[in-house]
Amino acid sequence: MSNRVKIVLLGATSMSFGLSFLRDIFSSKELRGCTLTLVGRHPDTLTKIFDLAQILNSKCSAGLQIEQTTDRRSALDGARFVINATAIDRNRLWKLDFDVPRKHGVRHTLGENGGPGGLFFTLRTLPLVFDIVREMRELCPNALFINFSNPESRIILALGKYSPIAALGLCHGIFMGQNDVAQIMGLPSEQVEVWGAGINHFQCLLKIRDRTTGEDLYPLLRAKEAKYDSQFAPLTRRLFRAFGYWMTCSDEHLGEYLSYGWEGGEKGYDFAADEQERARFSQELDHVLATGSPPAQWLTPSGERGAAAIGGIIHNNNRVLESGIVFNRSIIPNLPAEAAVEVPVMTDADGIHPISLGPLPDSIAKLLTMQVNVQQLAVEAAVHASKEIALQALLIDPVVNSAEAAGHILDELWEINRPYIRPCI
């Protein structure tokens, strides 16, 4: 393979997805000879990740050429794939996204992809994303933008509507759903095959089957779920009993989209544990750099699908990926055309091809459409830097239970996020 295939990782120092992507790319034998360009804002931390990448490249005999830079434009020049794992002051602002609405009486679960928090994640994230894709149009117009950053649906929706750059969002939520139903049924996860369609963090598992025999496992799931531990995923199971289908990917995530989502738990993200994990990772990284000996786990795939998508395109593999977030265009015919949907996708030399599983069950489609409407207004608010549209997005969001509270939340979080909010087009 020619090393002219250039893969750029933006946010290379991301703890959430940086290491996972490195694990996947160096575990893949399909990417030998590619150039991997690591991009980060902080030179010292970036150099550590670069040194780690060199170690993993050697240990896995992966054969990649590795570069590092803090200059995004130079990195994008000639890229074929651009991986986005960036975030803006992630934990500090996310915690405010959660705490401020609670102070004003809005009960929610995570404050990341839905509710007021999802709105402000969108308002501050889309300007950065559009800076990136504007530079891509100039420097690598045929590159594929692969997004790992939240809010996934709103990023892909905005790019589908306002940018010609090809974009794919990736998330492991489908596997979380697969693991949960396998656990309830008492089966190994790898024995259970699922096919899902919907929106990110709110997919409907249309098919649950035995991977070997093709047997429909929904009857077994219904029988086992009725007697399973009542403390496990109570919100998801309430929806399952009401609508007849299992929804991904956890009470916390799908609860972000529902007025009653807090009934599945409203503790929010564990920021203290996150900081502890960051400290632990930093210490482990320093040890690996000093000894040259990474943990065995770091030399194996993470389970994410970024490297698989890239390899499938490079080698024209007609590879089916279990799940990808794409602009709808009637892939799910009974959701709005201007929506970001999560469906299986196939890769080949021409890029990404969504696989339609047909219409969703009518009641599921109606449940999801409410959230699509919220996402559409949130994207418009961010693209136009409009406080007026932002208020409208809050007032149609099922999570917001008070117009007065919506106004207070908007004023307070708008001021906090003002340095990042600006028109995108």
C-alpha positions in Angstrom: 0.0 0.0 0.0 1.2 3.5 -0.7 1.8 5.7 2.3 0.0 8.5 0.5 -3.1 7.6 2.4 -3.1 10.1 5.2 -5.2 9.8 8.4 -5.5 12.8 10.7 -6.5 12.5 14.3 -7.8 15.7 15.7 -7.9 15.7 19.5 -5.2 13.1 19.7 -4.8 13.7 23.4 -8.5 12.9 24.1 -8.7 10.3 26.9 -12.1 9.2 25.7 -11.2 8.3 22.2 -7.6 9.1 21.5 -6.1 5.9 23.0 -9.0 3.8 21.6 -8.3 4.9 18.1 -4.6 4.3 18.5 -5.3 0.8 19.7 -7.6 0.1 16.7 -5.3 1.6 14.1 -2.2 -0.2 15.2 -4.1 -3.5 15.7 -5.2 -3.3 12.0 -3.1 -5.0 9.4 -5.1 -3.1 6.7 -3.5 0.2 7.3 0.2 -0.7 6.9 2.0 2.1 5.0 -0.6 4.8 5.9 0.5 8.1 7.4 -1.0 8.9 10.8 -0.9 12.6 11.8 -1.6 13.4 15.4 -3.0 16.9 16.1 -3.3 18.5 19.6 -3.3 21.9 21.2 -0.8 21.2 24.0 2.7 20.3 22.7 3.9 18.5 25.8 0.9 16.2 26.0 0.9 15.7 22.2 4.6 14.6 22.3 3.7 12.0 24.9 0.9 10.6 22.7 3.3 10.7 19.7 5.9 8.7 21.6 3.2 6.3 22.7 2.1 5.9 19.1 5.7 5.1 18.1 5.8 2.3 20.8 2.5 0.8 19.7 3.4 1.0 16.1 6.6 -0.9 16.8 5.0 -3.5 19.2 2.2 -4.3 16.7 4.5 -4.2 13.7 1.9 -2.0 12.2 4.1 -0.2 9.7 2.6 3.3 9.8 4.3 6.5 9.4 3.6 8.8 12.3 3.6 12.6 12.5 2.7 15.2 15.1 1.7 18.8 14.9 -0.2 21.6 16.6 -0.9 23.1 13.2 -4.3 21.8 12.1 -4.0 23.3 8.6 -0.7 21.6 7.8 -2.2 18.3 9.1 -5.3 18.5 6.9 -3.4 19.2 3.7 -3.8 16.1 1.6 -5.7 14.0 4.2 -8.0 11.2 3.1 -9.6 10.6 6.5 -10.1 13.2 9.3 -11.0 11.8 12.7 -12.6 14.2 15.2 -12.2 13.6 18.9 -12.1 17.2 20.0 -13.9 18.8 22.9 -14.0 22.4 24.3 -13.1 22.5 28.0 -15.0 19.3 28.3 -15.5 18.5 31.9 -15.8 22.1 33.3 -18.5 23.2 30.8 -20.3 19.8 30.8 -20.6 20.0 34.6 -22.2 23.5 34.3 -24.5 22.1 31.6 -25.7 19.6 34.2 -25.7 21.8 37.4 -27.3 25.0 36.1 -30.6 23.3 34.8 -30.9 21.3 38.1 -30.6 24.6 40.0 -33.6 25.9 38.1 -35.7 22.7 38.7 -35.0 20.8 35.5 -34.5 17.1 36.2 -32.3 15.4 33.7 -29.8 12.6 33.4 -26.5 13.6 31.8 -26.8 17.0 30.2 -24.7 16.0 27.1 -26.8 15.0 24.1 -30.3 16.0 25.1 -32.0 18.6 27.3 -30.4 22.0 28.0 -26.9 20.5 28.2 -27.3 19.1 24.7 -28.2 22.5 23.4 -25.2 24.2 24.8 -22.8 21.4 23.8 -24.2 22.1 20.3 -23.8 25.9 20.5 -20.1 25.7 21.5 -19.1 22.7 19.4 -20.5 23.4 16.0 -18.4 26.6 15.4 -15.2 24.5 15.9 -16.5 21.7 13.7 -17.3 24.1 10.9 -13.9 25.7 11.2 -12.5 22.2 10.6 -14.7 21.3 7.6 -14.1 24.8 6.0 -10.4 24.0 6.1 -11.1 20.5 4.7 -12.9 22.0 1.7 -9.8 23.9 0.9 -7.1 21.3 1.8 -8.7 17.9 1.5 -12.2 18.2 -0.1 -12.6 14.5 -0.8 -11.7 13.4 2.7 -14.1 11.6 5.0 -14.8 13.3 8.3 -15.3 10.6 11.0 -16.7 12.0 14.2 -16.4 10.5 17.7 -17.3 13.8 19.6 -20.6 14.6 21.1 -23.2 15.7 20.5 -23.0 13.2 17.6 -26.5 13.6 16.1 -26.3 17.4 16.0 -22.9 17.5 14.5 -23.9 15.0 11.7 -27.2 16.8 11.2 -25.5 20.2 10.8 -22.9 18.9 8.4 -25.5 17.0 6.3 -27.5 20.2 5.9 -24.8 22.8 5.6 -21.5 21.2 4.4 -20.6 19.2 1.3 -17.9 17.3 3.3 -18.8 13.6 3.6 -19.3 12.8 7.3 -19.8 9.7 9.4 -20.5 9.5 13.2 -19.4 6.4 15.1 -20.6 5.3 18.6 -20.5 2.1 20.6 -24.0 2.3 21.8 -25.2 -0.5 19.6 -22.8 -2.8 21.4 -24.0 -1.6 24.8 -27.5 -2.6 23.8 -26.3 -6.0 22.5 -24.5 -6.6 25.8 -27.5 -5.7 27.8 -30.0 -8.0 26.0 -27.4 -10.8 26.0 -27.0 -10.4 29.8 -30.7 -10.6 30.4 -31.0 -13.7 28.3 -28.0 -15.3 29.9 -26.2 -15.7 26.5 -22.6 -14.8 25.5 -22.7 -11.4 23.8 -21.0 -12.7 20.7 -23.8 -15.2 20.2 -26.4 -12.4 19.9 -26.8 -10.5 16.7 -28.7 -7.2 16.7 -29.8 -4.9 13.9 -30.8 -1.4 15.0 -32.0 1.8 13.5 -33.0 5.2 15.1 -31.0 8.1 16.3 -27.8 8.2 18.3 -28.3 6.9 21.8 -31.9 6.1 20.9 -31.8 3.1 18.5 -34.5 0.6 18.2 -33.3 -3.0 18.0 -35.5 -4.2 15.2 -33.9 -7.7 15.1 -32.3 -9.7 17.9 -31.2 -13.1 16.6 -28.9 -16.0 17.4 -25.8 -15.3 15.3 -25.4 -19.0 14.3 -28.9 -20.3 13.8 -30.8 -17.0 12.9 -33.4 -17.8 15.5 -35.5 -14.8 16.6 -34.4 -14.1 20.2 -37.1 -11.6 21.0 -39.4 -14.2 22.6 -36.6 -15.4 24.8 -35.8 -11.8 25.8 -39.4 -11.1 26.7 -39.6 -14.2 28.9 -36.3 -13.6 30.6 -36.8 -9.8 31.1 -40.1 -10.4 33.0 -38.1 -12.1 35.8 -34.8 -10.3 35.6 -33.4 -8.1 38.4 -35.7 -5.1 38.7 -32.8 -2.7 39.4 -31.3 -3.3 36.0 -32.1 -0.6 33.4 -35.6 0.2 34.7 -36.3 3.0 32.2 -35.2 1.0 29.2 -37.3 -1.9 30.3 -40.4 0.3 30.9 -40.1 1.5 27.2 -39.5 -2.1 26.2 -42.8 -3.2 27.8 -44.7 -0.2 26.4 -43.4 -0.2 22.8 -42.3 -3.8 22.4 -38.7 -3.2 21.3 -35.4 -2.8 23.1 -34.0 0.7 22.8 -30.3 1.5 23.2 -28.1 2.3 24.8 -28.6 2.9 28.5 -31.0 4.6 30.9 -28.7 7.6 31.2 -28.3 8.1 27.5 -31.8 7.6 26.2 -33.2 9.3 29.3 -31.7 12.5 28.0 -34.4 12.7 25.4 -37.5 12.0 27.6 -39.5 14.1 30.0 -39.5 11.2 32.5 -35.9 10.2 31.7 -34.8 11.2 35.2 -36.8 8.2 36.5 -34.0 6.0 35.3 -31.5 8.0 37.4 -30.4 11.6 37.6 -26.9 11.5 39.2 -25.2 12.8 36.1 -21.8 12.0 34.9 -19.2 11.0 37.5 -16.7 13.8 37.1 -14.7 12.9 40.1 -14.2 9.4 38.8 -13.3 10.8 35.4 -10.6 13.0 36.9 -9.2 10.0 38.9 -9.1 8.0 35.7 -7.3 10.8 33.9 -4.7 10.9 36.7 -4.3 7.1 36.6 -4.0 7.2 32.8 -1.3 9.9 33.0 0.7 7.9 35.5 0.4 4.7 33.4 1.3 6.6 30.2 4.5 8.0 31.9 5.4 4.4 33.0 4.9 3.1 29.4 7.0 5.8 27.9 9.7 5.2 30.5 9.8 1.4 30.0 8.6 0.9 26.5 6.2 -1.8 27.7 2.5 -1.0 27.2 -0.2 -3.1 28.8 -1.3 -6.0 26.7 -4.8 -4.4 26.4 -3.3 -1.4 24.6 -2.1 -3.8 21.8 -5.6 -5.1 21.1 -8.6 -3.5 19.3 -10.9 -1.4 21.5 -14.1 -2.3 19.8 -14.7 1.1 18.2 -15.1 1.0 14.4 -13.0 3.9 13.1 -10.1 1.8 11.8 -12.5 -0.8 10.4 -14.3 2.0 8.4 -11.0 3.3 7.0 -9.7 -0.1 6.1 -13.0 -1.0 4.4 -12.8 2.0 2.2 -9.1 1.8 1.4 -9.4 -1.9 0.4 -12.9 -1.8 -1.2 -14.0 -4.5 1.2 -17.8 -4.1 1.1 -17.7 -4.3 4.9 -20.8 -3.9 6.9 -20.4 -1.9 10.1 -23.1 -2.5 12.7 -23.8 1.2 13.2 -23.0 4.6 11.9 -24.6 8.1 12.2 -25.4 9.6 8.9 -27.7 12.3 7.4 -31.1 10.6 6.8 -32.3 11.5 3.3 -35.1 8.9 3.9 -32.8 6.0 4.9 -35.4 5.7 7.7 -38.4 6.8 5.7 -40.7 7.7 8.6 -38.2 10.0 10.3 -37.7 13.5 8.9 -35.3 13.7 5.9 -33.3 16.4 7.7 -32.2 14.2 10.6 -29.1 12.4 11.8 -30.0 8.7 12.0 -28.0 5.7 13.2 -28.2 2.7 11.0 -25.9 -0.1 9.7 -23.5 1.1 7.0 -21.4 -0.5 4.3 -17.9 0.6 3.2 -16.3 0.3 -0.2 -14.0 2.3 -2.3 -16.7 5.0 -2.8 -17.0 5.6 0.9 -19.9 5.0 3.3 -23.3 3.6 2.2 -26.1 3.6 4.7 -28.2 0.4 4.9 -32.0 1.0 5.2 -33.8 -1.4 7.4 -37.1 0.2 6.3 -39.5 2.2 8.4 -39.5 2.1 12.1 -42.5 0.8 14.0 -44.9 3.8 13.9 -45.0 4.4 17.7 -41.1 4.3 17.8 -40.9 6.8 14.9 -43.2 9.2 16.7 -41.2 8.9 19.9 -37.9 9.7 18.0 -39.4 12.4 15.9 -40.0 14.6 18.9 -36.2 14.5 19.6 -35.3 15.1 15.9 -37.4 18.3 16.1 -35.4 19.5 19.1 -32.1 18.6 17.4 -33.1 20.6 14.3 -33.8 23.7 16.3 -30.6 23.3 18.3 -28.5 23.1 15.1 -30.2 26.2 13.7 -29.5 28.1 16.9 -25.8 27.1 16.8 -25.4 27.7 13.1 -26.8 31.2 13.3 -25.6 31.9 16.8 -29.2 32.8 17.6 -30.4 33.2 21.2 -33.9 33.4 20.0 -33.8 30.0 18.3 -32.0 28.6 21.3 -35.0 29.6 23.5 -37.3 27.9 21.0 -35.2 24.7 21.2 -35.5 24.7 24.9 -39.2 25.3 24.9 -39.9 22.3 22.6 -37.5 20.0 24.5 -39.5 17.4 26.5 -36.9 17.6 29.3 -37.7 21.3 30.0 -40.7 21.5 32.3 -40.9 25.3 32.8 -40.8 28.3 30.4 -39.5 30.5 33.3 -36.7 28.0 34.0 -35.9 27.8 30.3 -35.3 31.6 30.3 -33.1 31.5 33.3 -31.1 28.5 32.0 -30.6 30.2 28.6 -29.4 33.5 30.1 -26.9 31.8 32.5 -25.5 29.2 30.2 -25.4 31.6 27.2 -23.1 33.9 29.2 -20.9 31.0 30.2 -20.6 29.8 26.6 -20.5 33.2 24.9 -16.7 32.9 24.1 -17.5 29.9 21.9 -20.8 30.9 20.3 -20.6 32.4 16.8 -22.2 32.0 13.4 -21.0 28.9 11.5 -21.9 29.8 8.0 
